[in-house]
């Protein structure tokens, strides 16, 4: 067993690794992250996660519900640290997994991955308390500077393969299964379907849906055997046909942009994000700041954010941004939502929140978002990859027909707490000496 | 010891026979460096004086017969004067207002939008409420300048600042501070009867502040208010601070008027500080003690192991030197973590009762680098590797704010390897004990020089903490 595997094992048990190992880990992580672009490309299938905030036991619950690394391909949208009691254990475990399985886990930066924010919101204090010095905090902050600012998920399937038994009394189907393709599904932590919705199946001459039904299903969530029947997806097959306009594109599902906060008035294309010099502390304003701080809101255009950083942006902004960039969805985190996830603006943006019973008191559930792999056309990657300009010109015709990916939300609650022993009291703050 | 033989200073009242100019309070703390000016202002001196005056009054008293008189919540030994009862009436009106504005049952993110309505109604009725429950001669105290405002303008500002933010749907220690200032303003305006030291002070704490805290808890629960600027588990408490001060005083050793305030020890039958981690002790003590009532509220709203969601209170519960020690620490901590923190005090408005003018007796804080949570604060260059200093981005629209705004001119010099706050309390055993300013017992003045605690101590920034959305610490 390598040192790294040992560290992973230790951190999974919620035990910290020695400072020297943290230093080495952070060094390796930086070497890895420096090679990543500001916007990382990630192929579906992928499981997208929101804020963690040091809720280590809930992160373990997330892995139980969503599958382990490397069986499941994960994308974490930042805010690993601050406020919770176990920011160190949580972040160091994710970082170990990143170094161990770099292609199976993607970490992007949240507004809390910052020196200034962590000194105000707890991570700094936690480092001092647990390591007795600020060294580990410094190592971690150096890693923060190298985290990517966003990710583009390519090749997601437009349709979900049904999961299996549903809780019939709570299932709300807008259209019966036979008439539509499964668009959204919500599962509880036991793997039971609590909600599903369908989009009308659009028929056209090239409809291949029948064929797709018999193509082998793909399991997007290996490692979740305890959650019931294997989940299937990636059997859409309807491919370009359901656009209903004879488009020649070989996949109709637009790309998904993942970013911690949201959009920026200074960023009208995904390519503009790629131009940012990201290897720095999060600035107080500007594009990089906005991507990590902004929030969608029921307004038109842009608004001032009550947070004092970033902006509020309305549905028109999202629609236009998605349209111009060939995106079908913006996935973001950054805001507590009681139901764990919240779609806004006709499904053009979704907030994913992965810290259940946030701060021990909010009573919210958490969610993760699974996007399946589009196996039509041999799994060819979608044409819409978020590259600026590609949706102009020849592709213009398609822009209105980009189909959103099928979304499977797994909702979960806070981990049971009765097994955690009481630690010895630590020396008190200087005020009390 | 103050010049009149008491071991505590009393907030001076305005002389009713002399003229005074009231000033409509306005914001003065615009950036974090203004906090230094606040800490040598007359307003700061007055707030600390009033806080310590109330604190000292809550210490149990040695009676002439050799027994000790404690001051639990609900005690018959504290009588409420007419002004105290009027303030209770005011609080109960605000409580009724909750019934009038029930929480919205529709979908919500977290904070309940109906609180905005509650706040709007409060603002509409504020003048009428003050007039109903405060004497007209107090509200209408005129300025010497006939064009100037009356006392009401100042009182109303602190009153309205006491109930959380209707815009952000949050509540924190800044709002609590505003209520303390509201009471201190009434004190200054001779709104409380003259009496022997301690009588009115205890009535203020038990008769007004305690029900205020209960009302706030009710607001927090009803409208799921978020903690203003939350530190999560790393704060003392998500919303409140002063109950920990007055509550620890309630359990500290008894004193005579001339005694120095004890810095350790406890009242003989005081509950063990370790009780805060035990649900049964908390439910027993919360009825009579402000400290335990605050902890009890944490038990009400938080699910999970106490040591995990409240590690700071848990650690403090291990203190062996008694409630006197805890009280002294709480006062120091309040000074450093509430009064010295830009995000907390930035909204505090200054007029004539709480004056931005420099206190001539205050000693200037050292001009040490302080890089927390204010607009001037800037990121730090990390060790080696890429320079993390802000550079103008390739993206024309993206500029580091300090690169172009001229704010860089105000950035103090700092080392190239470490955050200044890290250096200040960095590695090694804590050694700042002696560096902590001794503002814990005496307010700034000739006897007790004030130094900005944050300039030297840099202890953790705890209160409040919790679940609100993160606000930028530099947010105005």
Interface residues (C-beta under 8 A of the other chain):
Chain A: X30 X34 X53 X54 X82 X83 X84 X85 X111 X112 X114 X115 X116 X117 X119 X120 X121 X122 X124 X125 X126 X128 X129 X132 X133 X134 X135 X137 X138 X141 X142 X145 X146 X266 X267 X272 X275 X276 X277 X279 X280 X281 X282 X283 X284 X285 X286 X287 X288 X293 X295 X306 X307 X308 X309 X334 X335 X336 X337 X338 X342 X357 X358 X359 X360 X361 X362 X364 X414 X417 X420 X422 X423 X425 X426 X427 X428 X429 X430 X431 X432 X433
Chain B: X108 X109 X110 X167 X168 X224 X229 X230 X231 X232 X233 X234 X235 X238 X277 X301 X302 X303 X304 X305 X307 X308 X309 X311 X312 X314 X315 X316 X317 X318 X319 X325 X326 X328 X329 X330 X332 X333 X336 X343 X371 X372 X373 X375 X377 X378 X379 X380 X382 X383 X385 X386 X388 X389 X390 X391 X393 X394 X395 X397 X398 X399 X400 X401 X418 X419 X421 X422 X425 X426 X427 X428 X430 X432 X433 X436 X457 X459 X460 X461 X462 X465 X466 X467 X469 X470 X471 X472 X473 X474 X475 X476
